[in-house]
Amino acid sequence: MDLKDYLGDGVYAIFDGYGIWLHANDHANPTDRIYLEPSVLEALHRFEERVRAAENSGAVDNSAQQGEYATAAGQGE
């Protein structure tokens, strides 16, 4: 069973029955691919929860444009 969806920003998600493939720029001929196993997807969800909590507490500066990495602004690890 393959479920496919366009997420936006050139990212396509394909569920293969176990994990999720993320394809960049084209679902059939991607320039890049990432495979998210269930444990990695759970970790991504936990990260999103931490981001949302930080946003709600005002601890995150939302003034940067979407898509910019924190390291580009000198805020990376």
Backbone as ProteinMPNN parsed JSONL, in Angstrom:
{"seq_chain_A": "MDLKDYLGDGVYAIFDGYGIWLHANDHANPTDRIYLEPSVLEALHRFEERVRAAENSGAVDNSAQQGEYATAAGQGE", "coords_chain_A": {"N_chain_A": [[0.842, -1.172, 0.0], [0.758, 2.066, -1.004], [0.567, 5.295, 0.001], [0.295, 8.573, -1.121], [1.213, 12.027, -0.992], [1.272, 15.547, -1.565], [3.146, 17.781, 0.244], [3.907, 20.413, 0.215], [6.129, 23.187, -0.603], [7.737, 21.813, -2.418], [7.939, 19.231, -1.426], [7.199, 15.842, -1.215], [5.305, 13.221, 0.239], [5.434, 9.766, 0.829], [3.891, 6.956, 1.923], [4.82, 3.736, 2.725], [3.692, 1.591, 3.968], [5.128, 0.979, 6.18], [7.132, 2.948, 6.838], [7.822, 6.42, 6.076], [8.587, 7.949, 3.068], [10.246, 10.877, 2.101], [10.255, 12.918, -0.607], [12.045, 15.157, -2.654], [11.176, 17.839, -4.75], [10.104, 16.306, -6.927], [7.832, 13.674, -7.141], [8.209, 11.256, -8.479], [10.757, 11.322, -9.654], [12.836, 12.256, -7.679], [15.051, 14.858, -6.452], [16.264, 14.546, -4.055], [16.016, 12.195, -1.341], [14.518, 11.09, 1.691], [14.194, 8.696, 4.238], [11.867, 7.969, 6.682], [11.686, 6.067, 9.398], [9.317, 4.51, 11.674], [10.178, 5.116, 14.37], [11.797, 7.347, 13.982], [9.972, 9.121, 12.903], [8.326, 9.44, 15.135], [10.168, 10.743, 16.801], [10.429, 13.109, 15.359], [7.852, 14.14, 15.684], [7.915, 14.597, 18.461], [9.857, 16.595, 18.512], [8.491, 18.604, 17.106], [6.455, 19.119, 18.967], [7.992, 20.233, 21.039], [8.9, 22.536, 19.735], [6.454, 23.886, 19.267], [5.664, 24.325, 21.937], [7.733, 26.014, 22.764], [7.285, 28.174, 21.058], [4.773, 29.004, 21.965], [5.433, 29.843, 24.499], [6.892, 32.026, 24.0], [9.584, 31.8, 23.672], [10.804, 31.468, 21.271], [12.103, 33.117, 18.462], [10.185, 34.298, 16.017], [10.664, 35.889, 13.848], [12.322, 35.366, 11.715], [12.429, 34.423, 8.259], [10.439, 31.828, 6.769], [11.94, 28.677, 6.131], [14.581, 29.375, 6.412], [17.647, 28.413, 7.829], [18.658, 28.135, 11.235], [21.386, 28.306, 11.581], [22.199, 29.926, 9.512], [21.584, 32.406, 10.401], [23.348, 32.651, 12.383], [22.633, 31.365, 14.697], [22.839, 28.719, 15.198], [23.81, 25.448, 16.488]], "CA_chain_A": [[0.0, 0.0, 0.0], [1.473, 3.326, -1.065], [-0.212, 6.524, 0.07], [1.151, 9.675, -1.561], [0.637, 13.35, -0.799], [2.155, 16.695, -1.713], [3.111, 18.515, 1.503], [4.208, 21.815, -0.031], [7.549, 23.53, -0.708], [8.449, 20.818, -3.213], [8.123, 17.994, -0.66], [6.179, 14.811, -1.389], [5.369, 12.144, 1.229], [4.945, 8.475, 0.352], [3.846, 5.942, 2.979], [4.985, 2.425, 2.093], [3.148, 0.547, 4.831], [5.956, 0.917, 7.384], [7.702, 4.264, 7.084], [7.456, 7.476, 5.141], [9.616, 8.534, 2.215], [10.093, 12.266, 1.711], [10.926, 13.164, -1.881], [12.171, 16.585, -2.947], [10.993, 18.427, -6.073], [9.295, 15.489, -7.829], [7.565, 12.415, -6.438], [8.698, 10.107, -9.245], [12.194, 11.488, -9.906], [13.25, 13.278, -6.717], [16.464, 15.242, -6.376], [16.72, 14.018, -2.761], [15.051, 11.339, -0.651], [14.77, 10.774, 3.1], [13.274, 7.681, 4.731], [11.559, 8.11, 8.1], [11.123, 4.895, 10.055], [8.378, 4.936, 12.711], [10.839, 5.729, 15.531], [12.27, 8.675, 13.578], [8.776, 9.935, 12.785], [7.941, 9.776, 16.511], [11.115, 11.76, 17.272], [10.062, 14.348, 14.681], [6.651, 14.634, 16.367], [8.346, 15.148, 19.756], [10.525, 17.854, 18.213], [7.441, 19.57, 16.784], [5.805, 19.5, 20.229], [8.897, 21.155, 21.743], [8.88, 23.804, 19.003], [5.166, 24.537, 19.552], [5.703, 24.789, 23.321], [8.641, 27.162, 22.807], [6.589, 29.278, 20.393], [3.702, 29.46, 22.844], [6.011, 30.497, 25.675], [7.605, 33.216, 23.562], [11.025, 31.536, 23.705], [11.295, 31.342, 19.902], [11.989, 34.32, 17.643], [9.525, 33.936, 14.769], [10.839, 36.949, 12.862], [13.054, 34.843, 10.554], [11.57, 33.911, 7.195], [10.341, 30.372, 6.705], [12.899, 28.012, 5.278], [15.957, 29.728, 6.742], [18.226, 27.637, 8.91], [19.154, 28.947, 12.333], [22.824, 28.536, 11.411], [22.388, 31.023, 8.573], [21.474, 33.628, 11.167], [24.331, 32.581, 13.458], [21.983, 30.884, 15.903], [22.912, 27.266, 15.237], [24.58, 24.805, 17.556]], "C_chain_A": [[0.89, 1.239, 0.0], [0.479, 4.479, -1.031], [0.741, 7.663, -0.267], [0.429, 10.995, -1.327], [1.7, 14.413, -1.033], [2.023, 17.528, -0.445], [3.299, 20.012, 1.323], [5.703, 22.025, -0.093], [8.359, 22.479, -1.455], [8.674, 19.492, -2.521], [6.913, 17.083, -0.848], [6.393, 13.73, -0.336], [4.752, 10.89, 0.63], [5.031, 7.485, 1.509], [3.869, 4.574, 2.331], [4.433, 1.266, 2.926], [3.939, 0.392, 6.114], [6.468, 2.3, 7.766], [7.26, 5.244, 6.016], [8.69, 7.945, 4.389], [9.267, 10.001, 2.008], [10.911, 12.469, 0.446], [10.929, 14.66, -2.147], [11.998, 16.849, -4.436], [10.162, 17.614, -7.051], [9.069, 14.147, -7.158], [8.138, 11.203, -7.169], [10.204, 10.142, -9.476], [12.76, 12.565, -8.975], [14.736, 13.624, -6.825], [17.088, 14.715, -5.089], [15.605, 13.19, -2.151], [15.494, 11.122, 0.787], [13.741, 9.733, 3.511], [13.117, 7.844, 6.232], [10.931, 6.815, 8.602], [10.201, 5.372, 11.172], [9.045, 5.616, 13.916], [11.352, 7.124, 15.212], [11.082, 9.619, 13.432], [8.272, 10.356, 14.172], [8.862, 10.852, 17.08], [10.82, 13.111, 16.629], [8.817, 14.963, 15.317], [7.015, 15.248, 17.722], [9.037, 16.493, 19.552], [9.494, 18.942, 17.904], [6.731, 20.036, 18.054], [6.667, 20.472, 21.013], [8.918, 22.521, 21.069], [7.597, 24.561, 19.319], [5.152, 25.085, 20.981], [6.594, 26.026, 23.451], [7.997, 28.383, 22.157], [5.527, 29.875, 21.315], [4.227, 30.184, 24.069], [6.75, 31.777, 25.311], [9.11, 33.036, 23.52], [11.636, 31.45, 22.313], [11.068, 32.659, 19.176], [11.421, 33.919, 16.289], [9.72, 34.973, 13.678], [11.597, 36.477, 11.619], [12.066, 34.323, 9.524], [11.551, 32.4, 7.238], [11.409, 29.835, 5.781], [14.344, 28.371, 5.571], [16.425, 28.868, 7.905], [18.729, 28.574, 9.993], [20.636, 29.256, 12.166], [23.089, 29.681, 10.466], [22.313, 32.356, 9.294], [22.449, 33.647, 12.335], [23.759, 32.074, 14.752], [22.086, 29.388, 16.057], [23.779, 26.762, 16.372], [26.054, 24.839, 17.261]], "O_chain_A": [[1.689, 1.429, 0.917], [-0.351, 4.619, -1.929], [1.861, 7.715, 0.241], [-0.793, 11.081, -1.443], [2.878, 14.207, -0.738], [0.919, 17.942, -0.089], [2.895, 20.797, 2.182], [6.471, 21.154, 0.312], [9.536, 22.275, -1.159], [9.506, 18.699, -2.962], [5.767, 17.494, -0.666], [7.532, 13.36, -0.048], [3.692, 10.938, 0.007], [6.119, 7.208, 2.016], [3.032, 4.276, 1.479], [4.682, 0.1, 2.619], [3.474, -0.26, 7.048], [6.258, 2.761, 8.888], [6.428, 4.93, 5.164], [9.707, 8.292, 4.99], [8.106, 10.331, 1.765], [12.117, 12.222, 0.431], [9.939, 15.347, -1.898], [12.593, 16.173, -5.275], [9.554, 18.202, -7.946], [10.016, 13.541, -6.656], [8.513, 10.221, -6.528], [10.853, 9.096, -9.491], [13.119, 13.653, -9.425], [15.559, 12.802, -7.23], [18.292, 14.466, -5.033], [14.422, 13.428, -2.394], [16.684, 10.988, 1.071], [12.561, 9.855, 3.183], [14.102, 7.856, 6.971], [9.786, 6.503, 8.274], [10.29, 6.53, 11.582], [8.514, 6.601, 14.429], [11.345, 7.997, 16.081], [11.174, 10.791, 13.798], [7.843, 11.494, 14.359], [8.402, 11.768, 17.761], [10.945, 14.147, 17.282], [8.74, 16.182, 15.47], [6.486, 16.297, 18.091], [8.828, 17.425, 20.329], [9.612, 20.069, 18.386], [6.438, 21.223, 18.198], [6.154, 21.43, 21.591], [8.949, 23.549, 21.746], [7.643, 25.756, 19.61], [4.676, 26.198, 21.207], [6.251, 26.971, 24.162], [8.146, 29.501, 22.65], [5.4, 31.094, 21.428], [3.543, 31.046, 24.622], [7.183, 32.525, 26.188], [9.844, 34.01, 23.351], [12.857, 31.369, 22.181], [9.99, 33.248, 19.256], [12.104, 33.269, 15.497], [9.009, 34.943, 12.674], [11.52, 37.123, 10.574], [10.99, 33.839, 9.876], [12.507, 31.763, 7.68], [11.745, 30.456, 4.773], [15.252, 27.738, 5.033], [15.676, 28.629, 8.853], [19.178, 29.682, 9.701], [21.099, 30.329, 12.555], [24.111, 30.356, 10.596], [22.913, 33.335, 8.851], [22.396, 34.54, 13.18], [24.332, 32.318, 15.814], [21.475, 28.826, 16.966], [24.392, 27.533, 17.111], [26.854, 24.342, 18.054]]}, "name": "protein", "num_of_chains": 1, "seq": "MDLKDYLGDGVYAIFDGYGIWLHANDHANPTDRIYLEPSVLEALHRFEERVRAAENSGAVDNSAQQGEYATAAGQGE"}
